[in-house]
């Protein structure tokens, strides 16, 4: 994604969610729910999937997340050999 497009998305998100903790929480819940739907879809497709406990995986340090950035779900998908 181009730096200009990134800046546009960041600006739009800040306009929608800055100083609105309830909206921030609601969007986090929606996003996490969509992630779990991905796990369900992978199961239906017969793919192996592995949700990962993020604090144990070092995701925060690996992606250099800031203290107020909280990873919700990391999913590894591998085609199953059934």
GIJOKA-V614400 format. One record per residue. N is the residue number from 1. RES is the residue in one small letter. PHI is phi in whole degrees, 0 to 359 (NA if undefined). PSI is psi in radians with two decimals (999 if undefined). OMEGA is omega as a letter, one per 20 degrees, with the letter a starting at -180 (none if undefined). Layout:
N_RES_PHI_PSI_OMEGA / N_RES_PHI_PSI_OMEGA
This chain:
1_x_NA_2.41_a / 2_x_291_2.66_r / 3_x_302_-0.60_r / 4_x_294_-0.72_r / 5_x_293_-0.72_r / 6_x_302_-0.83_r / 7_x_300_-0.67_r / 8_x_296_-0.77_r / 9_x_294_-0.73_r / 10_x_296_-0.76_r / 11_x_299_-0.75_r / 12_x_297_-0.76_a / 13_x_296_-0.73_r / 14_x_297_-0.69_r / 15_x_296_-0.60_a / 16_x_280_-0.64_a / 17_x_242_-0.29_a / 18_x_301_2.37_r / 19_x_61_0.45_r / 20_x_227_1.28_a / 21_x_300_-0.58_r / 22_x_293_-0.74_r / 23_x_294_-0.64_r / 24_x_298_-0.80_r / 25_x_297_-0.79_a / 26_x_298_-0.71_r / 27_x_292_-0.66_r / 28_x_298_-0.72_r / 29_x_294_-0.77_r / 30_x_300_-0.79_a / 31_x_297_-0.75_r / 32_x_295_-0.68_r / 33_x_298_-0.72_r / 34_x_296_-0.62_r / 35_x_296_-0.73_r / 36_x_291_-0.52_r / 37_x_296_-0.61_r / 38_x_298_-0.73_r / 39_x_298_-0.74_r / 40_x_297_-0.79_r / 41_x_298_-0.69_r / 42_x_297_-0.71_r / 43_x_297_-0.78_r / 44_x_298_-0.63_a / 45_x_282_-0.10_a / 46_x_82_0.31_r / 47_x_271_2.50_r / 48_x_287_2.47_r / 49_x_218_2.64_a / 50_x_218_1.72_r / 51_x_294_2.59_a / 52_x_237_2.35_r / 53_x_286_1.91_a / 54_x_295_-0.63_a / 55_x_297_-0.57_a / 56_x_281_-0.38_a / 57_x_271_-0.12_a / 58_x_76_0.35_a / 59_x_300_-0.73_a / 60_x_302_-0.83_a / 61_x_285_-0.67_a / 62_x_299_-0.66_a / 63_x_260_0.15_r / 64_x_51_0.83_a / 65_x_288_2.55_r / 66_x_282_2.84_a / 67_x_303_-0.50_a / 68_x_266_0.13_r / 69_x_257_2.10_a / 70_x_241_2.02_r / 71_x_292_2.49_a / 72_x_256_-0.83_a / 73_x_203_2.37_r / 74_x_239_2.26_a / 75_x_235_2.20_r / 76_x_260_2.27_r / 77_x_243_2.33_r / 78_x_224_2.32_r / 79_x_296_2.27_a / 80_x_283_2.61_r / 81_x_252_1.04_a / 82_x_281_999_none
